Amino acid sequence: MPRTVSRRALVGAALTTLTAAAVAPGAAAAGRRPYQDPPIRHIPLQGAVNVRDVGGYQALGGGRVRHGLVYRADALSKLTDADVTTLAGLGLRRVVDYRVPVEVQYDGADRLPAGLTPDSRPVSDNGLYAQMMAAISSKDPVRQEEMLGGGRAAAFMRSVYPRFVSDADNRARFAATLRDAAYGTGGRGALLYHCTSGKDRTGWTTYVLLLLLGVPERTAVDDYLASNTFRAAYDARVRDGLKQSGMMLDPDLLIPLQEVRTEYLSAAVDQARADYGSLGRYVSQGLGLDLDTVAALRHRMLDRREHED
């Protein structure tokens, strides 16, 4: 069978996976701890805790996502010299920074290997970062409880994710990153995208990317939830520091903001279904990724060990 037909069949399988995910988002992963089969390829750094290679996952219909092409990360502003050397060894060609200006202003610009400049593609967090900083800086336990307690922090997180889908600027920036993954970044070299914690905007990008590659929805959700594993110790130290410094009487109020949860991811998937009917249509209509782009993404990123008929 001609290769063009085979590629269209692969695209159809990927969009079927996306449509199925929109019917019951995260249902297969609800209540489970993330598994690592194969083990997630974590990049250990001192100044960032959630840097990972997206590759390694098995796709439906055969093939495995190639290592060394796409990386996901949290903020790179606190990297040590040794960390920068480690990044240099990844062969990065492009680094995409999803942070909004207030995040960059507070945390600092990325520290990157020589010759790399971050590509700023700010994706709105619906005021999440500003909300968290306002609560902390108030030093007022009553105000902090009013802002974050009683399930309000989790509800705020559920309001953040739909904006990934409904906001046109956000869609354009996610789409640009997925095109980078599909067509490369100018010659040989890898792509890295990140936000502040590497879990929400970065998590949504990776979830959609993996589904487009035909990775099972359960696995894509597990990859999303794995941020809780990689961030747990660091986030606990942050909470302990806030309590010890007297900034927060009950820093556990921050946990819903620090974590990822299937209910947050489902809020974005539900928005895609409401706006477009399915995740597949969100990709084609909302992100504007045509069949050729999805086919290019799968051709570039899947190591197909079986013959394509």
Helices and strands as residue ranges (DSSP letters): H 3-23, G 27-29, E 41-42, E 52-53, E 64-65, E 70-73, H 81-88, E 92-97, H 101-107, E 119-120, H 128-138, H 141-148, H 152-166, H 168-183, E 190-194, H 201-212, H 217-244, G 251-254, H 255-258, H 262-276, H 279-281, I 282-286, H 291-301, E 302-303
